Amino acid sequence: MHGYSGDKQAYLTRLRRIEGQIRGLQRMVDDDSYCIDVLTQVSAATRALQAVALGLLEDHISHCVADAINTGGPEAEAKVKEASAAIARLVRS
């Protein structure tokens, strides 16, 4: 079971909303909307995706990583490294 399983429906709802934002961006570009208006919407969609990513990361740490640490052994170290790599990817983006 994945750490986000309990919030799966909420994540799907948020992702569908973001998908709508992206379709709106496509329409804006197709309609030759003002650049700043398009950039504002790109920023909003980016923040929405970042919020989903942070929620998933929090769920992963509190469920998958915490369980591995409680179990101990090499799996615990691997899960911590995996979480650290995910954080690094988010910080770089």
PDB file of N, CA, C and O in Angstrom, chain B, residues numbered from 101:
ATOM      1  N   MET B 101       0.841  -1.188   0.000  1.00  0.00           N
ATOM      2  CA  MET B 101       0.000   0.000   0.000  1.00  0.00           C
ATOM      3  C   MET B 101       0.884   1.248   0.000  1.00  0.00           C
ATOM      4  O   MET B 101       1.840   1.342   0.770  1.00  0.00           O
ATOM      5  N   HIS B 102       0.556   2.197  -0.865  1.00  0.00           N
ATOM      6  CA  HIS B 102       1.339   3.421  -0.974  1.00  0.00           C
ATOM      7  C   HIS B 102       0.904   4.431   0.085  1.00  0.00           C
ATOM      8  O   HIS B 102      -0.230   4.401   0.563  1.00  0.00           O
ATOM      9  N   GLY B 103       1.820   5.320   0.441  1.00  0.00           N
ATOM     10  CA  GLY B 103       1.551   6.309   1.473  1.00  0.00           C
ATOM     11  C   GLY B 103       0.403   7.248   1.139  1.00  0.00           C
ATOM     12  O   GLY B 103      -0.247   7.768   2.046  1.00  0.00           O
ATOM     13  N   TYR B 104       0.141   7.476  -0.142  1.00  0.00           N
ATOM     14  CA  TYR B 104      -0.922   8.400  -0.541  1.00  0.00           C
ATOM     15  C   TYR B 104      -2.276   7.720  -0.691  1.00  0.00           C
ATOM     16  O   TYR B 104      -3.258   8.388  -1.013  1.00  0.00           O
ATOM     17  N   SER B 105      -2.356   6.423  -0.471  1.00  0.00           N
ATOM     18  CA  SER B 105      -3.597   5.679  -0.710  1.00  0.00           C
ATOM     19  C   SER B 105      -4.798   6.267   0.011  1.00  0.00           C
ATOM     20  O   SER B 105      -5.899   6.287  -0.539  1.00  0.00           O
ATOM     21  N   GLY B 106      -4.604   6.742   1.223  1.00  0.00           N
ATOM     22  CA  GLY B 106      -5.709   7.316   1.982  1.00  0.00           C
ATOM     23  C   GLY B 106      -6.228   8.616   1.390  1.00  0.00           C
ATOM     24  O   GLY B 106      -7.388   8.974   1.589  1.00  0.00           O
ATOM     25  N   ASP B 107      -5.369   9.325   0.662  1.00  0.00           N
ATOM     26  CA  ASP B 107      -5.733  10.609   0.053  1.00  0.00           C
ATOM     27  C   ASP B 107      -5.820  10.518  -1.461  1.00  0.00           C
ATOM     28  O   ASP B 107      -5.802  11.540  -2.147  1.00  0.00           O
ATOM     29  N   LYS B 108      -5.913   9.311  -1.982  1.00  0.00           N
ATOM     30  CA  LYS B 108      -5.870   9.112  -3.425  1.00  0.00           C
ATOM     31  C   LYS B 108      -6.923   9.943  -4.153  1.00  0.00           C
ATOM     32  O   LYS B 108      -6.619  10.588  -5.156  1.00  0.00           O
ATOM     33  N   GLN B 109      -8.146   9.930  -3.660  1.00  0.00           N
ATOM     34  CA  GLN B 109      -9.214  10.666  -4.334  1.00  0.00           C
ATOM     35  C   GLN B 109      -8.940  12.172  -4.336  1.00  0.00           C
ATOM     36  O   GLN B 109      -9.208  12.852  -5.326  1.00  0.00           O
ATOM     37  N   ALA B 110      -8.414  12.685  -3.241  1.00  0.00           N
ATOM     38  CA  ALA B 110      -8.086  14.116  -3.176  1.00  0.00           C
ATOM     39  C   ALA B 110      -6.976  14.454  -4.172  1.00  0.00           C
ATOM     40  O   ALA B 110      -7.029  15.494  -4.829  1.00  0.00           O
ATOM     41  N   TYR B 111      -5.977  13.585  -4.285  1.00  0.00           N
ATOM     42  CA  TYR B 111      -4.904  13.824  -5.256  1.00  0.00           C
ATOM     43  C   TYR B 111      -5.449  13.793  -6.679  1.00  0.00           C
ATOM     44  O   TYR B 111      -5.089  14.632  -7.504  1.00  0.00           O
ATOM     45  N   LEU B 112      -6.313  12.827  -6.965  1.00  0.00           N
ATOM     46  CA  LEU B 112      -6.886  12.749  -8.309  1.00  0.00           C
ATOM     47  C   LEU B 112      -7.712  13.988  -8.629  1.00  0.00           C
ATOM     48  O   LEU B 112      -7.668  14.491  -9.752  1.00  0.00           O
ATOM     49  N   THR B 113      -8.459  14.480  -7.653  1.00  0.00           N
ATOM     50  CA  THR B 113      -9.254  15.688  -7.856  1.00  0.00           C
ATOM     51  C   THR B 113      -8.345  16.878  -8.154  1.00  0.00           C
ATOM     52  O   THR B 113      -8.606  17.656  -9.072  1.00  0.00           O
ATOM     53  N   ARG B 114      -7.282  17.012  -7.374  1.00  0.00           N
ATOM     54  CA  ARG B 114      -6.341  18.123  -7.598  1.00  0.00           C
ATOM     55  C   ARG B 114      -5.670  18.016  -8.958  1.00  0.00           C
ATOM     56  O   ARG B 114      -5.505  19.017  -9.655  1.00  0.00           O
ATOM     57  N   LEU B 115      -5.284  16.801  -9.338  1.00  0.00           N
ATOM     58  CA  LEU B 115      -4.621  16.622 -10.626  1.00  0.00           C
ATOM     59  C   LEU B 115      -5.573  16.896 -11.792  1.00  0.00           C
ATOM     60  O   LEU B 115      -5.157  17.425 -12.822  1.00  0.00           O
ATOM     61  N   ARG B 116      -6.828  16.543 -11.634  1.00  0.00           N
ATOM     62  CA  ARG B 116      -7.805  16.868 -12.680  1.00  0.00           C
ATOM     63  C   ARG B 116      -7.997  18.376 -12.793  1.00  0.00           C
ATOM     64  O   ARG B 116      -8.153  18.901 -13.895  1.00  0.00           O
ATOM     65  N   ARG B 117      -7.986  19.064 -11.674  1.00  0.00           N
ATOM     66  CA  ARG B 117      -8.092  20.522 -11.689  1.00  0.00           C
ATOM     67  C   ARG B 117      -6.877  21.128 -12.400  1.00  0.00           C
ATOM     68  O   ARG B 117      -7.014  22.064 -13.187  1.00  0.00           O
ATOM     69  N   ILE B 118      -5.704  20.594 -12.120  1.00  0.00           N
ATOM     70  CA  ILE B 118      -4.488  21.071 -12.784  1.00  0.00           C
ATOM     71  C   ILE B 118      -4.561  20.771 -14.281  1.00  0.00           C
ATOM     72  O   ILE B 118      -4.159  21.592 -15.105  1.00  0.00           O
ATOM     73  N   GLU B 119      -5.069  19.610 -14.620  1.00  0.00           N
ATOM     74  CA  GLU B 119      -5.239  19.265 -16.033  1.00  0.00           C
ATOM     75  C   GLU B 119      -6.127  20.306 -16.725  1.00  0.00           C
ATOM     76  O   GLU B 119      -5.853  20.702 -17.858  1.00  0.00           O
ATOM     77  N   GLY B 120      -7.173  20.740 -16.053  1.00  0.00           N
ATOM     78  CA  GLY B 120      -8.036  21.791 -16.595  1.00  0.00           C
ATOM     79  C   GLY B 120      -7.286  23.101 -16.760  1.00  0.00           C
ATOM     80  O   GLY B 120      -7.485  23.821 -17.739  1.00  0.00           O
ATOM     81  N   GLN B 121      -6.418  23.409 -15.794  1.00  0.00           N
ATOM     82  CA  GLN B 121      -5.597  24.616 -15.907  1.00  0.00           C
ATOM     83  C   GLN B 121      -4.700  24.548 -17.146  1.00  0.00           C
ATOM     84  O   GLN B 121      -4.537  25.538 -17.858  1.00  0.00           O
ATOM     85  N   ILE B 122      -4.133  23.390 -17.389  1.00  0.00           N
ATOM     86  CA  ILE B 122      -3.240  23.219 -18.535  1.00  0.00           C
ATOM     87  C   ILE B 122      -4.028  23.360 -19.836  1.00  0.00           C
ATOM     88  O   ILE B 122      -3.554  23.991 -20.782  1.00  0.00           O
ATOM     89  N   ARG B 123      -5.222  22.778 -19.890  1.00  0.00           N
ATOM     90  CA  ARG B 123      -6.061  22.952 -21.080  1.00  0.00           C
ATOM     91  C   ARG B 123      -6.405  24.431 -21.279  1.00  0.00           C
ATOM     92  O   ARG B 123      -6.441  24.917 -22.409  1.00  0.00           O
ATOM     93  N   GLY B 124      -6.655  25.136 -20.186  1.00  0.00           N
ATOM     94  CA  GLY B 124      -6.918  26.566 -20.263  1.00  0.00           C
ATOM     95  C   GLY B 124      -5.717  27.321 -20.811  1.00  0.00           C
ATOM     96  O   GLY B 124      -5.871  28.258 -21.595  1.00  0.00           O
ATOM     97  N   LEU B 125      -4.523  26.914 -20.398  1.00  0.00           N
ATOM     98  CA  LEU B 125      -3.304  27.528 -20.932  1.00  0.00           C
ATOM     99  C   LEU B 125      -3.183  27.302 -22.437  1.00  0.00           C
ATOM    100  O   LEU B 125      -2.801  28.204 -23.182  1.00  0.00           O
ATOM    101  N   GLN B 126      -3.511  26.098 -22.868  1.00  0.00           N
ATOM    102  CA  GLN B 126      -3.464  25.804 -24.302  1.00  0.00           C
ATOM    103  C   GLN B 126      -4.431  26.717 -25.062  1.00  0.00           C
ATOM    104  O   GLN B 126      -4.095  27.240 -26.124  1.00  0.00           O
ATOM    105  N   ARG B 127      -5.622  26.900 -24.515  1.00  0.00           N
ATOM    106  CA  ARG B 127      -6.603  27.784 -25.152  1.00  0.00           C
ATOM    107  C   ARG B 127      -6.092  29.225 -25.180  1.00  0.00           C
ATOM    108  O   ARG B 127      -6.244  29.928 -26.179  1.00  0.00           O
ATOM    109  N   MET B 128      -5.488  29.651 -24.076  1.00  0.00           N
ATOM    110  CA  MET B 128      -4.966  31.016 -24.021  1.00  0.00           C
ATOM    111  C   MET B 128      -3.928  31.256 -25.116  1.00  0.00           C
ATOM    112  O   MET B 128      -3.954  32.284 -25.792  1.00  0.00           O
ATOM    113  N   VAL B 129      -3.019  30.301 -25.282  1.00  0.00           N
ATOM    114  CA  VAL B 129      -1.990  30.437 -26.315  1.00  0.00           C
ATOM    115  C   VAL B 129      -2.647  30.388 -27.692  1.00  0.00           C
ATOM    116  O   VAL B 129      -2.311  31.181 -28.572  1.00  0.00           O
ATOM    117  N   ASP B 130      -3.571  29.469 -27.876  1.00  0.00           N
ATOM    118  CA  ASP B 130      -4.270  29.351 -29.155  1.00  0.00           C
ATOM    119  C   ASP B 130      -5.031  30.635 -29.496  1.00  0.00           C
ATOM    120  O   ASP B 130      -5.131  31.016 -30.662  1.00  0.00           O
ATOM    121  N   ASP B 131      -5.565  31.295 -28.467  1.00  0.00           N
ATOM    122  CA  ASP B 131      -6.328  32.538 -28.661  1.00  0.00           C
ATOM    123  C   ASP B 131      -5.442  33.779 -28.653  1.00  0.00           C
ATOM    124  O   ASP B 131      -5.946  34.901 -28.678  1.00  0.00           O
ATOM    125  N   ASP B 132      -4.126  33.584 -28.619  1.00  0.00           N
ATOM    126  CA  ASP B 132      -3.164  34.697 -28.604  1.00  0.00           C
ATOM    127  C   ASP B 132      -3.390  35.651 -27.431  1.00  0.00           C
ATOM    128  O   ASP B 132      -3.387  36.871 -27.599  1.00  0.00           O
ATOM    129  N   SER B 133      -3.584  35.078 -26.247  1.00  0.00           N
ATOM    130  CA  SER B 133      -3.771  35.891 -25.045  1.00  0.00           C
ATOM    131  C   SER B 133      -2.491  36.656 -24.709  1.00  0.00           C
ATOM    132  O   SER B 133      -1.402  36.312 -25.167  1.00  0.00           O
ATOM    133  N   TYR B 134      -2.651  37.678 -23.916  1.00  0.00           N
ATOM    134  CA  TYR B 134      -1.537  38.525 -23.488  1.00  0.00           C
ATOM    135  C   TYR B 134      -0.510  37.686 -22.730  1.00  0.00           C
ATOM    136  O   TYR B 134      -0.868  36.878 -21.874  1.00  0.00           O
ATOM    137  N   CYS B 135       0.767  37.885 -23.051  1.00  0.00           N
ATOM    138  CA  CYS B 135       1.859  37.071 -22.491  1.00  0.00           C
ATOM    139  C   CYS B 135       1.834  37.008 -20.967  1.00  0.00           C
ATOM    140  O   CYS B 135       1.995  35.934 -20.386  1.00  0.00           O
ATOM    141  N   ILE B 136       1.633  38.146 -20.324  1.00  0.00           N
ATOM    142  CA  ILE B 136       1.664  38.186 -18.860  1.00  0.00           C
ATOM    143  C   ILE B 136       0.515  37.370 -18.273  1.00  0.00           C
ATOM    144  O   ILE B 136       0.677  36.727 -17.236  1.00  0.00           O
ATOM    145  N   ASP B 137      -0.639  37.395 -18.929  1.00  0.00           N
ATOM    146  CA  ASP B 137      -1.766  36.583 -18.461  1.00  0.00           C
ATOM    147  C   ASP B 137      -1.442  35.092 -18.563  1.00  0.00           C
ATOM    148  O   ASP B 137      -1.774  34.319 -17.665  1.00  0.00           O
ATOM    149  N   VAL B 138      -0.805  34.699 -19.641  1.00  0.00           N
ATOM    150  CA  VAL B 138      -0.408  33.297 -19.811  1.00  0.00           C
ATOM    151  C   VAL B 138       0.625  32.928 -18.748  1.00  0.00           C
ATOM    152  O   VAL B 138       0.519  31.875 -18.119  1.00  0.00           O
ATOM    153  N   LEU B 139       1.617  33.784 -18.549  1.00  0.00           N
ATOM    154  CA  LEU B 139       2.645  33.512 -17.542  1.00  0.00           C
ATOM    155  C   LEU B 139       2.058  33.412 -16.141  1.00  0.00           C
ATOM    156  O   LEU B 139       2.506  32.594 -15.338  1.00  0.00           O
ATOM    157  N   THR B 140       1.069  34.228 -15.847  1.00  0.00           N
ATOM    158  CA  THR B 140       0.408  34.162 -14.541  1.00  0.00           C
ATOM    159  C   THR B 140      -0.252  32.805 -14.348  1.00  0.00           C
ATOM    160  O   THR B 140      -0.177  32.220 -13.268  1.00  0.00           O
ATOM    161  N   GLN B 141      -0.892  32.309 -15.388  1.00  0.00           N
ATOM    162  CA  GLN B 141      -1.541  31.004 -15.296  1.00  0.00           C
ATOM    163  C   GLN B 141      -0.529  29.861 -15.250  1.00  0.00           C
ATOM    164  O   GLN B 141      -0.766  28.852 -14.585  1.00  0.00           O
ATOM    165  N   VAL B 142       0.592  30.008 -15.947  1.00  0.00           N
ATOM    166  CA  VAL B 142       1.664  29.011 -15.861  1.00  0.00           C
ATOM    167  C   VAL B 142       2.176  28.938 -14.421  1.00  0.00           C
ATOM    168  O   VAL B 142       2.398  27.853 -13.885  1.00  0.00           O
ATOM    169  N   SER B 143       2.355  30.090 -13.814  1.00  0.00           N
ATOM    170  CA  SER B 143       2.820  30.140 -12.427  1.00  0.00           C
ATOM    171  C   SER B 143       1.832  29.451 -11.490  1.00  0.00           C
ATOM    172  O   SER B 143       2.233  28.709 -10.594  1.00  0.00           O
ATOM    173  N   ALA B 144       0.549  29.697 -11.697  1.00  0.00           N
ATOM    174  CA  ALA B 144      -0.476  29.066 -10.852  1.00  0.00           C
ATOM    175  C   ALA B 144      -0.468  27.546 -11.022  1.00  0.00           C
ATOM    176  O   ALA B 144      -0.584  26.816 -10.038  1.00  0.00           O
ATOM    177  N   ALA B 145      -0.333  27.067 -12.252  1.00  0.00           N
ATOM    178  CA  ALA B 145      -0.296  25.625 -12.497  1.00  0.00           C
ATOM    179  C   ALA B 145       0.965  25.004 -11.894  1.00  0.00           C
ATOM    180  O   ALA B 145       0.923  23.899 -11.353  1.00  0.00           O
ATOM    181  N   THR B 146       2.069  25.713 -11.991  1.00  0.00           N
ATOM    182  CA  THR B 146       3.322  25.229 -11.405  1.00  0.00           C
ATOM    183  C   THR B 146       3.194  25.102  -9.889  1.00  0.00           C
ATOM    184  O   THR B 146       3.605  24.096  -9.311  1.00  0.00           O
ATOM    185  N   ARG B 147       2.625  26.119  -9.246  1.00  0.00           N
ATOM    186  CA  ARG B 147       2.436  26.067  -7.790  1.00  0.00           C
ATOM    187  C   ARG B 147       1.505  24.925  -7.403  1.00  0.00           C
ATOM    188  O   ARG B 147       1.727  24.254  -6.395  1.00  0.00           O
ATOM    189  N   ALA B 148       0.469  24.703  -8.198  1.00  0.00           N
ATOM    190  CA  ALA B 148      -0.467  23.611  -7.903  1.00  0.00           C
ATOM    191  C   ALA B 148       0.241  22.261  -7.993  1.00  0.00           C
ATOM    192  O   ALA B 148       0.033  21.399  -7.139  1.00  0.00           O
ATOM    193  N   LEU B 149       1.070  22.069  -9.010  1.00  0.00           N
ATOM    194  CA  LEU B 149       1.828  20.817  -9.132  1.00  0.00           C
ATOM    195  C   LEU B 149       2.828  20.662  -7.991  1.00  0.00           C
ATOM    196  O   LEU B 149       3.023  19.560  -7.477  1.00  0.00           O
ATOM    197  N   GLN B 150       3.457  21.755  -7.599  1.00  0.00           N
ATOM    198  CA  GLN B 150       4.391  21.691  -6.477  1.00  0.00           C
ATOM    199  C   GLN B 150       3.669  21.301  -5.190  1.00  0.00           C
ATOM    200  O   GLN B 150       4.218  20.560  -4.375  1.00  0.00           O
ATOM    201  N   ALA B 151       2.453  21.788  -5.001  1.00  0.00           N
ATOM    202  CA  ALA B 151       1.686  21.432  -3.808  1.00  0.00           C
ATOM    203  C   ALA B 151       1.365  19.942  -3.803  1.00  0.00           C
ATOM    204  O   ALA B 151       1.424  19.298  -2.755  1.00  0.00           O
ATOM    205  N   VAL B 152       1.027  19.393  -4.963  1.00  0.00           N
ATOM    206  CA  VAL B 152       0.781  17.949  -5.056  1.00  0.00           C
ATOM    207  C   VAL B 152       2.063  17.187  -4.735  1.00  0.00           C
ATOM    208  O   VAL B 152       2.043  16.216  -3.979  1.00  0.00           O
ATOM    209  N   ALA B 153       3.170  17.630  -5.312  1.00  0.00           N
ATOM    210  CA  ALA B 153       4.450  16.955  -5.075  1.00  0.00           C
ATOM    211  C   ALA B 153       4.820  16.974  -3.596  1.00  0.00           C
ATOM    212  O   ALA B 153       5.262  15.959  -3.059  1.00  0.00           O
ATOM    213  N   LEU B 154       4.646  18.102  -2.939  1.00  0.00           N
ATOM    214  CA  LEU B 154       4.973  18.187  -1.511  1.00  0.00           C
ATOM    215  C   LEU B 154       4.063  17.296  -0.675  1.00  0.00           C
ATOM    216  O   LEU B 154       4.512  16.683   0.293  1.00  0.00           O
ATOM    217  N   GLY B 155       2.800  17.222  -1.040  1.00  0.00           N
ATOM    218  CA  GLY B 155       1.880  16.332  -0.332  1.00  0.00           C
ATOM    219  C   GLY B 155       2.272  14.880  -0.493  1.00  0.00           C
ATOM    220  O   GLY B 155       2.260  14.121   0.475  1.00  0.00           O
ATOM    221  N   LEU B 156       2.620  14.486  -1.713  1.00  0.00           N
ATOM    222  CA  LEU B 156       3.059  13.113  -1.960  1.00  0.00           C
ATOM    223  C   LEU B 156       4.348  12.807  -1.202  1.00  0.00           C
ATOM    224  O   LEU B 156       4.507  11.720  -0.645  1.00  0.00           O
ATOM    225  N   LEU B 157       5.258  13.763  -1.184  1.00  0.00           N
ATOM    226  CA  LEU B 157       6.511  13.574  -0.444  1.00  0.00           C
ATOM    227  C   LEU B 157       6.240  13.403   1.045  1.00  0.00           C
ATOM    228  O   LEU B 157       6.810  12.526   1.692  1.00  0.00           O
ATOM    229  N   GLU B 158       5.371  14.244   1.577  1.00  0.00           N
ATOM    230  CA  GLU B 158       5.029  14.126   2.996  1.00  0.00           C
ATOM    231  C   GLU B 158       4.404  12.763   3.299  1.00  0.00           C
ATOM    232  O   GLU B 158       4.742  12.128   4.297  1.00  0.00           O
ATOM    233  N   ASP B 159       3.496  12.322   2.437  1.00  0.00           N
ATOM    234  CA  ASP B 159       2.880  11.005   2.624  1.00  0.00           C
ATOM    235  C   ASP B 159       3.926   9.902   2.547  1.00  0.00           C
ATOM    236  O   ASP B 159       3.890   8.956   3.334  1.00  0.00           O
ATOM    237  N   HIS B 160       4.852  10.019   1.608  1.00  0.00           N
ATOM    238  CA  HIS B 160       5.895   9.006   1.451  1.00  0.00           C
ATOM    239  C   HIS B 160       6.764   8.922   2.705  1.00  0.00           C
ATOM    240  O   HIS B 160       7.062   7.834   3.198  1.00  0.00           O
ATOM    241  N   ILE B 161       7.163  10.083   3.207  1.00  0.00           N
ATOM    242  CA  ILE B 161       8.024  10.089   4.385  1.00  0.00           C
ATOM    243  C   ILE B 161       7.292   9.550   5.609  1.00  0.00           C
ATOM    244  O   ILE B 161       7.836   8.747   6.367  1.00  0.00           O
ATOM    245  N   SER B 162       6.057   9.997   5.793  1.00  0.00           N
ATOM    246  CA  SER B 162       5.330   9.582   7.001  1.00  0.00           C
ATOM    247  C   SER B 162       4.851   8.133   6.944  1.00  0.00           C
ATOM    248  O   SER B 162       4.549   7.543   7.980  1.00  0.00           O
ATOM    249  N   HIS B 163       4.780   7.565   5.766  1.00  0.00           N
ATOM    250  CA  HIS B 163       4.313   6.184   5.664  1.00  0.00           C
ATOM    251  C   HIS B 163       5.457   5.245   5.288  1.00  0.00           C
ATOM    252  O   HIS B 163       5.885   4.431   6.107  1.00  0.00           O
ATOM    253  N   CYS B 164       5.946   5.351   4.073  1.00  0.00           N
ATOM    254  CA  CYS B 164       6.938   4.409   3.551  1.00  0.00           C
ATOM    255  C   CYS B 164       8.277   4.495   4.281  1.00  0.00           C
ATOM    256  O   CYS B 164       8.842   3.481   4.689  1.00  0.00           O
ATOM    257  N   VAL B 165       8.772   5.715   4.437  1.00  0.00           N
ATOM    258  CA  VAL B 165      10.075   5.880   5.087  1.00  0.00           C
ATOM    259  C   VAL B 165       9.973   5.539   6.569  1.00  0.00           C
ATOM    260  O   VAL B 165      10.839   4.851   7.110  1.00  0.00           O
ATOM    261  N   ALA B 166       8.926   6.014   7.223  1.00  0.00           N
ATOM    262  CA  ALA B 166       8.758   5.722   8.653  1.00  0.00           C
ATOM    263  C   ALA B 166       8.642   4.221   8.904  1.00  0.00           C
ATOM    264  O   ALA B 166       9.234   3.703   9.852  1.00  0.00           O
ATOM    265  N   ASP B 167       7.879   3.516   8.057  1.00  0.00           N
ATOM    266  CA  ASP B 167       7.755   2.058   8.209  1.00  0.00           C
ATOM    267  C   ASP B 167       9.100   1.370   8.024  1.00  0.00           C
ATOM    268  O   ASP B 167       9.442   0.457   8.775  1.00  0.00           O
ATOM    269  N   ALA B 168       9.865   1.807   7.026  1.00  0.00           N
ATOM    270  CA  ALA B 168      11.172   1.199   6.779  1.00  0.00           C
ATOM    271  C   ALA B 168      12.123   1.450   7.943  1.00  0.00           C
ATOM    272  O   ALA B 168      12.895   0.567   8.316  1.00  0.00           O
ATOM    273  N   ILE B 169      12.072   2.642   8.513  1.00  0.00           N
ATOM    274  CA  ILE B 169      12.940   2.952   9.647  1.00  0.00           C
ATOM    275  C   ILE B 169      12.562   2.101  10.854  1.00  0.00           C
ATOM    276  O   ILE B 169      13.433   1.601  11.565  1.00  0.00           O
ATOM    277  N   ASN B 170      11.271   1.940  11.080  1.00  0.00           N
ATOM    278  CA  ASN B 170      10.828   1.087  12.192  1.00  0.00           C
ATOM    279  C   ASN B 170      11.272  -0.352  12.006  1.00  0.00           C
ATOM    280  O   ASN B 170      11.590  -1.038  12.977  1.00  0.00           O
ATOM    281  N   THR B 171      11.296  -0.816  10.750  1.00  0.00           N
ATOM    282  CA  THR B 171      11.735  -2.180  10.454  1.00  0.00           C
ATOM    283  C   THR B 171      13.249  -2.286  10.578  1.00  0.00           C
ATOM    284  O   THR B 171      13.779  -3.298  11.037  1.00  0.00           O
ATOM    285  N   GLY B 172      13.938  -1.222  10.160  1.00  0.00           N
ATOM    286  CA  GLY B 172      15.393  -1.199  10.242  1.00  0.00           C
ATOM    287  C   GLY B 172      16.063  -1.915   9.084  1.00  0.00           C
ATOM    288  O   GLY B 172      15.406  -2.334   8.131  1.00  0.00           O
ATOM    289  N   GLY B 173      17.356  -2.048   9.177  1.00  0.00           N
ATOM    290  CA  GLY B 173      18.117  -2.763   8.167  1.00  0.00           C
ATOM    291  C   GLY B 173      18.414  -1.918   6.942  1.00  0.00           C
ATOM    292  O   GLY B 173      18.226  -0.702   6.943  1.00  0.00           O
ATOM    293  N   PRO B 174      18.881  -2.589   5.899  1.00  0.00           N
ATOM    294  CA  PRO B 174      19.286  -1.873   4.686  1.00  0.00           C
ATOM    295  C   PRO B 174      18.112  -1.184   3.977  1.00  0.00           C
ATOM    296  O   PRO B 174      18.307  -0.178   3.294  1.00  0.00           O
ATOM    297  N   GLU B 175      16.910  -1.714   4.134  1.00  0.00           N
ATOM    298  CA  GLU B 175      15.748  -1.080   3.499  1.00  0.00           C
ATOM    299  C   GLU B 175      15.520   0.323   4.059  1.00  0.00           C
ATOM    300  O   GLU B 175      15.135   1.230   3.322  1.00  0.00           O
ATOM    301  N   ALA B 176      15.754   0.501   5.346  1.00  0.00           N
ATOM    302  CA  ALA B 176      15.588   1.812   5.964  1.00  0.00           C
ATOM    303  C   ALA B 176      16.547   2.820   5.339  1.00  0.00           C
ATOM    304  O   ALA B 176      16.150   3.932   4.993  1.00  0.00           O
ATOM    305  N   GLU B 177      17.793   2.429   5.198  1.00  0.00           N
ATOM    306  CA  GLU B 177      18.782   3.324   4.600  1.00  0.00           C
ATOM    307  C   GLU B 177      18.415   3.638   3.150  1.00  0.00           C
ATOM    308  O   GLU B 177      18.560   4.776   2.704  1.00  0.00           O
ATOM    309  N   ALA B 178      17.944   2.638   2.421  1.00  0.00           N
ATOM    310  CA  ALA B 178      17.557   2.841   1.021  1.00  0.00           C
ATOM    311  C   ALA B 178      16.379   3.807   0.909  1.00  0.00           C
ATOM    312  O   ALA B 178      16.364   4.658   0.020  1.00  0.00           O
ATOM    313  N   LYS B 179      15.401   3.685   1.793  1.00  0.00           N
ATOM    314  CA  LYS B 179      14.227   4.576   1.749  1.00  0.00           C
ATOM    315  C   LYS B 179      14.606   6.011   2.093  1.00  0.00           C
ATOM    316  O   LYS B 179      14.064   6.949   1.507  1.00  0.00           O
ATOM    317  N   VAL B 180      15.518   6.195   3.025  1.00  0.00           N
ATOM    318  CA  VAL B 180      15.969   7.546   3.376  1.00  0.00           C
ATOM    319  C   VAL B 180      16.710   8.161   2.193  1.00  0.00           C
ATOM    320  O   VAL B 180      16.501   9.331   1.872  1.00  0.00           O
ATOM    321  N   LYS B 181      17.577   7.380   1.542  1.00  0.00           N
ATOM    322  CA  LYS B 181      18.298   7.882   0.364  1.00  0.00           C
ATOM    323  C   LYS B 181      17.325   8.218  -0.761  1.00  0.00           C
ATOM    324  O   LYS B 181      17.481   9.226  -1.449  1.00  0.00           O
ATOM    325  N   GLU B 182      16.328   7.371  -0.939  1.00  0.00           N
ATOM    326  CA  GLU B 182      15.312   7.599  -1.968  1.00  0.00           C
ATOM    327  C   GLU B 182      14.551   8.904  -1.702  1.00  0.00           C
ATOM    328  O   GLU B 182      14.316   9.689  -2.621  1.00  0.00           O
ATOM    329  N   ALA B 183      14.174   9.127  -0.452  1.00  0.00           N
ATOM    330  CA  ALA B 183      13.466  10.360  -0.084  1.00  0.00           C
ATOM    331  C   ALA B 183      14.370  11.578  -0.273  1.00  0.00           C
ATOM    332  O   ALA B 183      13.914  12.622  -0.741  1.00  0.00           O
ATOM    333  N   SER B 184      15.633  11.451   0.086  1.00  0.00           N
ATOM    334  CA  SER B 184      16.581  12.555  -0.097  1.00  0.00           C
ATOM    335  C   SER B 184      16.739  12.902  -1.572  1.00  0.00           C
ATOM    336  O   SER B 184      16.817  14.077  -1.929  1.00  0.00           O
ATOM    337  N   ALA B 185      16.786  11.897  -2.422  1.00  0.00           N
ATOM    338  CA  ALA B 185      16.898  12.132  -3.865  1.00  0.00           C
ATOM    339  C   ALA B 185      15.641  12.817  -4.393  1.00  0.00           C
ATOM    340  O   ALA B 185      15.726  13.696  -5.250  1.00  0.00           O
ATOM    341  N   ALA B 186      14.486  12.419  -3.889  1.00  0.00           N
ATOM    342  CA  ALA B 186      13.227  13.050  -4.315  1.00  0.00           C
ATOM    343  C   ALA B 186      13.200  14.510  -3.901  1.00  0.00           C
ATOM    344  O   ALA B 186      12.776  15.369  -4.674  1.00  0.00           O
ATOM    345  N   ILE B 187      13.647  14.794  -2.694  1.00  0.00           N
ATOM    346  CA  ILE B 187      13.707  16.180  -2.223  1.00  0.00           C
ATOM    347  C   ILE B 187      14.660  16.989  -3.101  1.00  0.00           C
ATOM    348  O   ILE B 187      14.354  18.122  -3.472  1.00  0.00           O
ATOM    349  N   ALA B 188      15.803  16.414  -3.429  1.00  0.00           N
ATOM    350  CA  ALA B 188      16.772  17.101  -4.281  1.00  0.00           C
ATOM    351  C   ALA B 188      16.166  17.414  -5.649  1.00  0.00           C
ATOM    352  O   ALA B 188      16.390  18.498  -6.189  1.00  0.00           O
ATOM    353  N   ARG B 189      15.402  16.478  -6.214  1.00  0.00           N
ATOM    354  CA  ARG B 189      14.763  16.724  -7.512  1.00  0.00           C
ATOM    355  C   ARG B 189      13.760  17.864  -7.405  1.00  0.00           C
ATOM    356  O   ARG B 189      13.676  18.701  -8.304  1.00  0.00           O
ATOM    357  N   LEU B 190      13.002  17.904  -6.320  1.00  0.00           N
ATOM    358  CA  LEU B 190      12.014  18.966  -6.146  1.00  0.00           C
ATOM    359  C   LEU B 190      12.680  20.327  -5.963  1.00  0.00           C
ATOM    360  O   LEU B 190      12.185  21.338  -6.462  1.00  0.00           O
ATOM    361  N   VAL B 191      13.781  20.350  -5.261  1.00  0.00           N
ATOM    362  CA  VAL B 191      14.478  21.615  -5.023  1.00  0.00           C
ATOM    363  C   VAL B 191      15.083  22.144  -6.322  1.00  0.00           C
ATOM    364  O   VAL B 191      15.099  23.354  -6.551  1.00  0.00           O
ATOM    365  N   ARG B 192      15.572  21.259  -7.158  1.00  0.00           N
ATOM    366  CA  ARG B 192      16.178  21.670  -8.433  1.00  0.00           C
ATOM    367  C   ARG B 192      15.141  22.190  -9.411  1.00  0.00           C
ATOM    368  O   ARG B 192      15.460  23.033 -10.249  1.00  0.00           O
ATOM    369  N   SER B 193      13.916  21.715  -9.327  1.00  0.00           N
ATOM    370  CA  SER B 193      12.911  22.115 -10.328  1.00  0.00           C
ATOM    371  C   SER B 193      12.319  23.464 -10.068  1.00  0.00           C
ATOM    372  O   SER B 193      11.465  23.920 -10.829  1.00  0.00           O
TER     373      SER B 193
END
